[in-house]
Amino acid sequence: MRRAGTGTGGAAVAVAVAVPLLLLLAWSPPAAAAGDGKKSDARLVSEQFSQAPQKLAFYSWYGSARLFHFRVPTDTVLLRWLLQVSRGSGPTCTNVEITVYFRYGAPPVINPLGTSFPDNTSVQPSFLLKMLHSNASVNISHPAPGDWFVAAHLPPSSHKIEVKGFVPTCAYIFQPDMLVVRVVEVSILEPDVPLPQTLLSHPSYLKVFVPEYTQELRLELQGCASNGSLGCPVHLTVGSATLPGNFQKVLTCSGPTQACRLLLPSPPWDRWLQVTAKSLAGPRVSVAFSAVAALTACRPWSVNFQHLLQSSPNQSSNASTGLPPPTPSYQDLDRRSSMVGGPFCLRSFPVLREDVDVVSVRFQPLDRVSVLVQSDMPSVMRLNLNTGMDSGGSLTISMRVNKTAIANTSVVACVTAASPLLSFNASLSCTTAFFQGHPLSLSASSPTANLIIPYPETDNWYLSLQLMCPERPEECEQASVLVETTLYLVPCLNDCGPYGQCLLLRRHGYLYAGCSCKAGWRGWSCTDNSTAQMAAQQKAAALLLTLSNLMFLAPIAISVHRSLLVEASVYAYTMFFSTFYHACDQPGEAVLCILNYDTLQYCDFLGSGVSIWVTVLCMARLKAALKYVLFLLGALVFAMSLQLDRRAAWNTMGPCLFAIVVMVTMWVYRCGRRRHCYPPSWQRWVFYLLPGISMAAVAITIYTSMMTSDNYYYTHSIWHMLLAGSAAFLLPPREQHTKPWPCSQKLTCHYEICKNHRDELYTVT
């Protein structure tokens, strides 16, 4: 078994390779009784959760990763994931490296290709596991309750465009199972009430509720003694483990006289905090102590709804123009704080949450455009992202301040989850009790600041701002600054830009977004141009893919000349929709869409298949009635099969092979009837059939085995030309008894005579 730490004072994470059945049999819940000395504890229960397996894919963008969503129950003391991988049988199935990511609160932000993220993006490295074998397990002690996500994928793809169902591939099936052990009886640690505990050989599990607006939490062990003697061999773990970051606090008490204390500034608000006490003495040594939790609360000054309803018309006008309503002076704050019994610690600005669309939210201050920032206390805005459906997008925060208003000062900001930062210091540390925040700053030299957080954790997020005067602190006492904030939750940053497409992905009922990039652009938001095509290359590619369809003019002209009007209309349909589909499929400025993209793609696929169908049946020389019936039936079959799966090879090749069988059957029938090879002319074979068949064979070879995302513009253009050229060569000659145009005889007076085949009358037109 190989162990790896997950952070400061982190949870024990163990990775082991074993058979899942043996893991289930050998796995026993950890004992957690306090003071009874037994080997097991009836207060512990185990549960198992499973999800349907998914087929893994080679990684090319975030949609290639398979996502699994779990919910860990409260009071869980041990979490174990059993990771199982099964593969198919065949020569293509080999051992490949599978990468598995874990994260609490939101899907993991991964970057297997090593691409760059957009500017001002804050990304934490993901906790990952590389599996070289079929099964593995991951253990996490004291996991945080709530949403957990597991993502897995195969190595990066080779960029080869494979025709679905044509080349045999190997299926790698991945399934994670979650096993949890939780405590059904946990001791409640009430504030300022000592809770006696006795440790023998098992830990004690406690929890304390941290209400909103808690400024500091202090945990203390009092009267600690070991077997009647002084000393406190106790290991205290506070908080829950999260991935990729873990900020559990660990306290080891060993002093014989002094009390053992742990101070936690800005603990997470409005939730239960887990506390685990473990004896460091011998297996039969008893340790007794009393646990005490003390909470330091602060009082917020906030603009509430009552204040808004009681505002005067002048104040409302000020709010509409971006000016703040009158704020309490320092004397008013001091007088109010003395009346309620505690000092103010923050200015709370109510925030309006407006749901715009799926994974799309806009936040704005409730009664003003700008936020008032002063030096005496931080100004705090709370962003509600705890609905469970907000972690699949990107949180964007933009701040701007007037240069003249911040000439000799600066505004520091901190974005945190679970609780705000309430004490800004000179070091500008942006860390709460269990969270590493995202720092920002505004000054005269940089009056704007931006922050992008992809996949924010499911929680209440806080933006804390405070005015700082590092050189002259006395200048900040009466100063105030208005900071304009723009807060959004968007599915994709800038909608993935001009070279990407923002796609919504779904895992059961959970929705998340990702960017699919084009034209060589890469990255989380398609902003990495290290392998991007230049504008000239993009225009050349667009011209190749669209103008190569003009090759269909040759079979169209030949069909019209030989009175094959149905075939000519099919080729014209194919040329039209293939041209405009590829014009719409281009990224950047070269794009032109006359219809919906999916409609154009469907028509392009349909036209290509039906073109092959009518060409082969035309070569069979069937009777007119039978030929047109097969034309119509084939078009209907193609329409149905492409609706089922337009990228499956056999949905197109199946009807085409049937048409080839019909053609060969008719040719063999004519050979037997005439006792001569059909077609009888060797010139037809040498100058038409063999070149056409060769071009079709080369086209199929290129389409099925040579196309990649890098050479697609060239190989697919060659496919267009070869397909149209083969149709021009393979079309049969005109029937000997058929005239080029039925109405072509003209009188000497230049009037045209058209024959009515119904009553054989001549009409002068």
N, C-alpha and C positions, 0 to 999 in steps of 0.2 A: 504494500500500500504506500502511495506517495502522497505526502501532505504538502499543502501550499497555503501560506497566509493570504488573507484577503484584505488586509488594511491595518490601521493602527489599532492595536488591541483586538484584532479581527477574529472573526469566527473561524473555527477549524474547518477547512475544506479538504476533503480527502477524495482522491481519485483512485479507483481500484478497478481492475479488469477481472471479471468473474462471470459465471453463468447466472442469469437472473434467478433461476430456481434456487441455487445455492445461496444467493444473497437473501432471498426471502426466508430460507430456512435458518441461516446463520444469524440473521438480524434479530436482535432483542432490544426492546426499549430500554433506555437508560434509567436507572433507578434514581428517584428524586425525593424520596421520603426524608423527613427531617427528624432525626433522633430516634427512629425505631429500630435501626440496625438490621432490618430485613433486606433480602436481596432484591425484592421487587416492591412496587408500590401500586396499590389498587387505584390510586388517583390518576394514573396515567392510562390513556387510551390511545390506540393507534388507528389510523384511517388510511385508505388507499384511494387514489384518484388516477384515472387513465383517460387518454384521448385517442381518437382514431389515428392510425399511422398515416404518414404522408410519404409520397415518393419524392426523394431528393433530386435536385437539379444542379448542374454545374453553374457556378456563379458568374453572372454578367451584370446584374443590377440588383437592387434590394428586393425586387419581386422574385428573384431566384431563390432567396432564402425561405425556408418553411418555418412558419411561426406557430408556436403553441402558447396558449394562455391558461394559467392556473390561478386559483385563489387559495391562499394559505389561511387556515382558520386562526382565530385569536388564541393566545396562550400556547402556541406551538413551541416546543423546546428542541425538536429535531426534525429536519427536513432532509429527505433523501430522494434523489432522482435516479431511477433506473433507466439507463439509455440503452436501447436495443436496436440493432441494425441487422437487417437481413438483405441478402442480395440474390438475384436470379442466377440461373445456371446457364453456362454457355462460354464460348471462347472469349467473348468481350468482357466478361465479368472478372475483374481483377481487384486486388486490394487497393483501395483508394483512401486518401486521408479525408476524414469528415470533421468539419469544424463546427462546434456547438458553442453557443453564446448564452449567457444567463444575465438577467437584469431584473431588479425590483422596480415596480412602479410604472414601467414603460418598456416598449420594445427596445432591444439593444441597438445602439448606433454602431454599425460595423463599417469597416473599410478594408476588405480583403485585397483590393487592387492597389492600395497605397495612393489613392488620389487625394487632391487637396480639397478642403472644405471652403465655403465662401468666407470672405473677410468677416471678422467680428463674431465668428461662430465658436461657441464654447462646447467642446466635446470631451467627455471623459473616456478614457480607454476602457474597453469592454473586457469583462472576465470571460475567458474562453477556454475550451478544452478541445484538443485535437485527438481524435480517436483513430488509432491504427488497427484496432481489433474490432470484433463484432459487438462487444458489450462493455459498458463502463457504468460507474456510479459516482455521484457527487453528493457529499454530505454537507449540510450547513446547520450549525448549532444556533439556536435562538433566532430563527428567521423573523423578519418583520412580517406582520400579518397584512394581507391584501393581495394585490395583483403581482404575479411573477410571470416572466416571459422567457421562453426558450426558443432560440432560432438555430437552425442547422442548414448547412449547404455543403456541396461537394467542392473540389478545387475550382479555380477560375476556368471558364470555358475557353475552348480553342478558337472561338469566333467563326467556326465553320457552320454554314447554313445547311442543316440536314433536312431532308424531306421526311416528314413523319410517316413511319410505317414502311419505308423503303429499305433502310439499312437496319439490321437488328441491333438493338441497344440493350444495355444492362440496366435493370431496375434496382435501385438501392432504396429500401423502405426503412424509415426511421420512426421510432415510437418511444416517447418518454412516459414513464409512469412515476407518479409522485406518492411517496409514503411519508406520513407525518405522525409524530407522537406529540400529543398535547396534554396539558394538565387540566383536569376538570375542577380541581380545588386549589385556588391560589390565595395566599394571605394578602389581605388588603392593607396597605400601609397608609393610614390616615395622617394628614398634616399635623405636626406637633404632638402626636400621640405615640409614645414608645411602644414598640411591638416586640415582645420577648421572643427570642428564637434560640433553638438548641441544635447544634450540628454534631452529628456523629460520623457517619460515613457517607451520607447522601446530602445533596445540596438542598437549600431552601429556595423556593420560588415565591417572590413577592411582586407586587405591582402597585404603583402609585398613579393617581390621576392628576394630570397637569392641566389646570383650567386655562382659559384664554387670558391673555395679558399677564402671564407669569414672567417676571423678569429674571428670576434666578431660582434654582432648585438646589437645596443643600441636603445631602444624605450623610448621616452620621451614625456610627456604631458606638454605643455607650455601654459601660459596665462589662466590657468583654473580658472573659476569663476562660482559661483552659484547664479543666480538671481541678478547679478551685484555685489555681495559681494565676498570677497576672500574666498577661500576654494575649494577643489577639491574632492567631494564625488563620485569617479569613481572606479569601479571594473574592472580591466583589466585582460583578459584571453588570453594567447598567446599559440599557438600550437593546435594540434588536439589530441583527446583522442584515445588511443590504449589499447588493452587488450592482455595479462593479466597485463602488466605494463603500467603506465600512468605517464608521466613526464611533464604535462602541467604546465606552469608557471603562477602564479596568483599574481597580484599586486593590492593592495588596496591603493588608494591615498586619504589621508585625511588632509595632512598638509596645513595650510593656506598660507604659503609663499614659502616654498621650492618646487623646481620642482620635479616631480614624474618620476623616471627613472627605467629602467629594463635592466640589462646587461645579454646577452646570449652568453657565449663563445662556439665556435664550433657549430653554428646552422646548421641545415640540408642543404646540398648544392643542388643547382640547382632545387629548388622547391618553390612553394608559401607557405607562412606561414600565417595562419589565426590569426587574432587579433579581439577580441570582447571586446567592451567597454560598460559597463552597469552602469547606474546611481544608486547611493546609496541614493540619496535625495528622497523627497516625490514624490507622483505620479504627482503632478502639478508643481514641481520645475524644472526649466530649468538649465542645466549645459552646459557651453560652454568651449571648449579648442581647442588646436591645437596639432595634433599628428605629431611627427617627428621621422623618422627612420634614423639612421646613421650606415653605414657599414664600418668595418675596414677590408680591404683586405690585403692579404699577397701574396708574389710572390714565386712560387715554383722553385726550381732548379731541373730540370729533364733531364734524358738521353733520348732525343727524337730520332725519326727516322733519322733526318738529322745528328745528332751526330753519329749515327751508320753508316750511309753511308759514312761519312767523316773520319771514324776511320782508322787508319793506320793498316797494316798487323800485326804489333807487338801488337797493342791493341786487334785485333781480336783473336790473339793467346792467349793473357792473358785472354780474356773472355772465351775462350774454356776451359782453365784450371782452371777456377774458380776465377782468380785474377781480381779485379776491374780495369777498365780503370782509367787513371789519373783524379782525382777530383780537383775542384778548391780549391785553398788555401783560407785562411781567408782573405788575402788581395784582392784576385780576387773576392770573394763574396762581400766584402764591396764595391769594385770599381763598380761591376756590379749593386749592389743594389742602389748605388747613381746615376748611369746613368739612371736607369728606374724609380727612384723616390720612392722606397720602399724597406724594408729589406726582405731578404729571410726568410721564416718561416718553410719550410720543404724541404726534398729531396724526390722527386717523382720518383719511380722506375716503369717504364712501365711493365705491366704484360700481358703475353700471355695466352689467354683463349683457351683451346683445348677441344672441346666436344668429349668425348670418346664413350658414349652410352647414353641411356635414364637415366636421372637424374644422370649422371656421367660426371664430368668435372675435368680437370687438369689445375692448374695455375702454371706458372713459370715465373721468371724474364726474360725480353725480351733479354737481352744481357749478362747475367752472371748467375752463379750458386748461388753465395752468395750475400748477401745484405750488403752494407757498412753502419755501424752504428757509429755515432759520438755523441758528447755531446752538440754541439752548437744548433742543431735542430733535430727534429725527422725525421727518414726515413720512408716513407709511401708507402705502396703497396695497390692498389685498386683492389678488387675482384668483378667482374661484376656478380651479382646474381639477376639481375632485368629483366630476360627474361619472368618471369611468370611461368616457369616450373622448377625452381631450388629450390623451397622451400619444395619439397617432399623428400629430401635426408638428409644426414648428412655432415656438413662441418667439415673437419678435418684439423688441423693446427699443424705442428710439426716444432720445431726450435732446432738447435744444434749449439754449438760454441766450439771452441778449448779451453781446460782448460788453456793452457799456455798463450793464448791471453787475458784472462780475469782474471788474477791472483788477481789484486787489484781493479777491477771494477766490475760492473754488468750491465746487459742489461735489461731494463724494456720494456714491450710491452703491447699494449692495442688493443683489437679487438672490433670495433664499427661498427654500421650501419649508413648510411646517411651522416656522416661526420667523419673525423679522429680526434683523440685527438692531439692537437697541443701544449699543455703546460703541460709537466710533472713536478710535484712538489714533495716535500719531502714526502708527505702523500701517493703518488702513487695512487691518486684517478683516476679511469678510467670511468669518467662520462662526457658526452658532454651535450649540452643544453637539449636534450629530450631523451637521451638514456643512459642506464646503461651498460657500456662495460664489457668486459671479460679481466681481468688483467693476465699477464704472466710475468715471470722473469727468467733470466739466470745468473748464477754465477759459480765460480770455483767449488763450492760444488755440484751444480746441473746444469751441462752444457746442459741439454736437457729440453725441455718443450713441452707439448702436450695439445691440446684443442679440444674438440668435441662439436659441436653445432648441436643438432638434429633439423631438420626442421627450417633452418634459414629463417628469414623474406625476402620477396622479396624487394631487395634494393641493392645499392652499399655498399659493406662491405670494411672496411679499417683496415689494420694492421700497426700500428704505433710502431716504435722501437727507443729507444734513450739510449745512454750510460750515466750511472750515477756513480759518485764517492762519496758515502755518507761520507766517512771519510776524504779523501783528494781531494777536488774539483779541485785543481790546476793540479792534475795528468790527468784529463780528457781533458784538453784543446787541447793537441796535439795527444791524443790517438784515435785510430780507431779499430774497431772489425768487422770481417766478420762473418755474421750469415747465416747459411744454412737453408733454409726454404723449407718445403714440404707442398703444399697446394692442397687439393683434395675436391671434392664434390662427395660422393659415395651414392648409394641407401641405403646400409646397412653397418654398421661398421664391417669390417673383414668378410663380407658376412654371418653374423649371427653365425660364428664359426662352430665347428664340430657338435653342437647339435641343430642347427636351420636351417631354410630355408628362404632365402630372397625372398619375393613375391612382385610383383608390383601390386598395387591396382589402380583402375580407378574410377573417378567420372566424368561422361561425358568426356570431353577432358583433364581433369586434372589427372596427374599420380603422385602417391606417393608410398613409399615403407614401408614395415613392416616385422618383423621377426616372424616366426611361430616356436616355440621351441618344442623339444622332450626330452624324457627320464627324465622328471621332471625338466629340466632346464627352467628358466623363465627370465623375464627382457626384457628391450628394445632391447638388442642385444644378448639375450640368454646367459648372463654371470652370472646370479644369480643361484648359486648352492645350495641354502638353502634346496630345496626339490629334488635335483638331485639324480639319481640313481648312485650307485657305478659301477665301471668297471665290477666287478664280476656279479652284478645284470643285467647289460646290456647284458653280454655274456650269462648268464643263460636265459634271456628273448629271445634272438635270437635263442638259441638252442631249447627252448620250441616251439617257433612258427614255426621253420623249421622242426625239427625232428618229431614233432607231425604229419606231413603229411605222414610219413612213414606208418602210420596206413592204408593208401590206398593200401598198398601191399596186405592186406587181401582180399578186394573185387577184386583186379586185379587177384590174384591167383585163387580165386573161379570162376571168370568169364572165365578165360582161361580153367580151368578144365571142366567147363560145356559148353564149346564151345560158349560162349557169347563174341565173339571177339570185336564187336563194343563197348559193354559196358566196356570191359577191356581197350580199347584205350581211352575212355572218362575219366575213372578213372586215367589212367596214365597221360593224359594231365592235369587234375586237380592237381594231386600230384606235377607234375613238376613246373607248374607256381605258385601254391600256395607257394611252398618252396622258389622259387627264388624271388617272390614278397615280402614275409616277410623278406627275407635276404636283399633286397634293401630298405625296409621300416625302417630299424634300423638306429639309429643315431651313430655318433662317429666312432670308429674303427671297429665296428662289421658289417658295411655295405658292401654289395656285390651286384652290379647291373650288370647283363649280358645284359640287354636291357634297353630301356627308362622306367623310373618309371611309367609313365602313361600307357604304353603298358603292362607292367607286371600287373598292377592293373586291367586293363580291362580284360586281359586273366584269372586272378584269379576269378573275379566275373563271367565271362562267364563259366568257368569250373565248378564252384560250382552250378550254376543254371542248366546247362545241365546234370550234374551228377544226380541231383534229378529227372530231367525229364526222363532220360533213365531208371533209377531204377524203377520208378513208372510204366512206360509203359511196362517194361520188366515183372513186376508182373502181368500185365493185360493179358498175354499170347495171344497176337494178332497173326494173320498170319504174316509170315515173310515179305511179300511185304508191307502190311499195317504198320507193326511196323517200318520198315526202312524208309518209307515215313514220318511217324510222327517224327521219330528221326531227320530227316533232316529239316523238317519244324519247329520243336521246336527249333533247334539250330539257324535257321535264325531269328525266332521271338525273341529269347533271344539276339542275336547280335543287332537287331534293337532297342529293348527296353532299353538295357544297354547303347547304344549310346545316346539315348535321356536323360536318367538320371540313372546312374548306382547305385545310392544310394537310389532310391525310392523303398519302400518295395513291392508295387504291381507290379512293373516291373518284379520281380522275382516270387512273390507268385501267380500272375495271371496265367501264363502258368502251374505252378505246380498244382494249384487247378484244372485246366482243365484236366491235366493228371490223377489226383485222381478221377475225375468224370468218365473218360473213364475206369479206372481200376474197380471202384465200379460197373459201368454198366455191364462190362463183367462178373464180379463175380456174380452179381444178375442174369444175363442171364443164366449162367451155373447152378446156384442153381435151377432156375425154370425148366431148361431143364432136369437136372438129378434128380430133386426132392430130393436133398441132399445138405447140406451145402458145400460151396467151399471156400477154399481147404478142401477136405474131411477128411484129417488126423488130429486127435487132436494133435499128436506130432508136426505137422507142425505149429499149432497155438501156442502151449505152448513153444516150444524150439526155434522157429525162428521168427514168426510174432509178437507175443507180446513183446519179448525183442527188436526187431528192431523198432517197433512202439514206445515203451517207450524211447529208446535212441533218436529217432528223435524228440519226444515231448520235452524231456529235452534239446536237442540241440537248438530247436527253442526258448524255454523259456530263456535259457542263452543268446542267440543271441539278442533277442528283449528287454529284461528287466533287465539283470544283468551286462552288460558290462559297465565299466567306464574306463577313461583314466588311472587310477591307477592299476586296476586289469586286464587290457586288455590282457597282456601277458599270464595270466593263463586261463582266461575264453575263450579267442579265441583259445588257444591250446586245451582246452577241447572240444570246438565246432568242431575242426578238427577231433579229435578222435571219437567223437560221430557220426559225419556225416559219416565217413568212416566205423565205426562199424555197424551203422544201415544199410548201403548199403550191407555189407557182410551178415547180417542176413536176409535181405528182398529179396535178389536175389532168384528167383525160382529155383527148382532143374532142372536137365537136362531132356529133353524129353526122354521118354523110347525108342523110335525108333532111337535116335541119338547116334552114337558111339562117344567116346571121340576124336578119331582122325580117319578121313576117310582113311588115308594111313598108316595102322599099321600092316597089315598082312605081314609076312616075310617068305621067303623060307628057307629050311633047309641049303641051301648054303649061307645064310645070305644076299641074294639079296632081295631088297624090291619090292613088286608088288603093283603098284598103278593103280586103276581102272579109266578108262576114261569113264565118264558117258555119253559122247556124242555118241561114237560108240561102247562102251562096248568091247574094245580090251584091252588086257593085255600087258603091256610094261615092259620089264626088264630094270631096271636102275642100 
